[in-house]
Amino acid sequence: MSPFQTVLTELERMIPRMLREQRFYLTSTGIIQVWLGRGFDPGMDILPTVKSVLAKNPSFGTLEYFTPAIEAAYTRRKESEPTNRPGSPASDELKALHIAKVKAKYKNIVMPSEFAWLEQYEAVHGPVAI
């Protein structure tokens, strides 16, 4: 099942009137594609947020009503992710790229611990593309 279909199916379960009101259904579901296109995760951003907002206020006109809350949930999640902390995959990838660039540019430089680390990284992840 595609991410769009997953979100739509769950929203239909949470908001049954979407099935009863054809006009609402046809004009509102495009926002799901917008949410997914912006990187909002169905299981971490979209569906839990819609459920939370519905619990507080079950009245809304279109699915766009949920966008600000979904954006806020996405931002909180992204800010809390350890993507650039030392030892994280993203941090290691940047470190490997930096060492590989230095090694390629400065042929005579000696950095034994960094080069050894890069060798280990490349053994696991493959050669670093510069």
N, C-alpha and C positions, 0 to 999 in steps of 0.2 A: 504494500500500500504506500503510495507517495506521501510525502509530508503534508501536502495540501489536503489529500483525502483523509489523512489521519486527523488533522485539525478540524476539517469540516464534519467528519463523523462524530467527533467528541463534542463539538459545538451543537450539533443537532441533538445530541443526547442531553446536553445541559440546557439548551434553549429550544424545546420542542416546537414553539410557535413558529420557528423558522420554516418548518415543513408545512405548516398550515397557511402561511402567508406567502404565496408565490412571488408577489411583487418584492417583498422584503428580501426573500431568498435570492432572487436574480440580481438585485441591485447591490447587495451587501457583500457577497462572497468574494469579490475581487480584492477586498482589503486583505484577505488571507494571503494572497499571492504577494502583496506589498510587504506584509509582515515577514514572510519567509524570505523574500528578496533582500530585506534589510538585515537578515541574519538572526532574527528572533527564533529561538528554539521552541518547537511545539510543546515539549514536555517540561521545559524549565522556565520559559517566559510566557508563552501565549496561554495555554490551558489553565495553569494554576492562577494566573492573574485574572483571567475571565471569571473563573470560579469564585475567587476572592471578591471581585467587584460585584458580581451578581448577588453574593451573600449580603452585601451592604446596600445595594440598590438594584433591584431586579427590573427597573424600568429604564429603557433606552430606545433610541430610534433606529440606529444602525450599528453595525459592528465597529465603525470608526470611533464610536464612543470609548472603546477600550484601548485605543492606540496610546494615549498618554501614559496610562498605567502600565501597559506592556513595555513601552520605551523605558520607563523608570525601572522596571524589573530587569530588563536587559542590561541597562547601565550598571545597576547594582551588582549583577552577576559578573559582568565583565571586569568591573573594578576590583572585585574580590578574587578573581582568578590569579593564580601565581605564575602568569605567563613569562614574566621577565625576572623572576627571582633566580639567584644562582642555583644551578643544578636542574632547573626546569628545562623541558625539551626546547622551548623557544630560546632560552638563554644559552644553552649548549650549542644550538645551531648558529647563533650569532657569534659565539666565541670561536667555533670551528671556522666559520667564514673569515673572521678577522685574522686568525693565525695563518690560515691558508693564503690569504692575500699578502700578509707580511712575508711569509716564506717564499712566495712567488716573486714578489717585488725586490726583496733584499736577499739575493742568493747567498751572500757571505755571512749573514747574521746567524748566530748560534743561540738557540733558545731550547735547551734540551728538555726541560720539563713540559713546555708548551708543545713542542714537536712530538714528544712521547704521548701526550694527551690527545693530540690530533690523530696520531696513528691509531690509537685505541678507538677514538670516535669513528674514524673512517672504516675500521674493521667491522664495526657494528652497523653503521649507517651508509656505508659506501663513500666513494670519493666526493669531496666537497667541490661543487661547481663554483668557479670564480667568475 
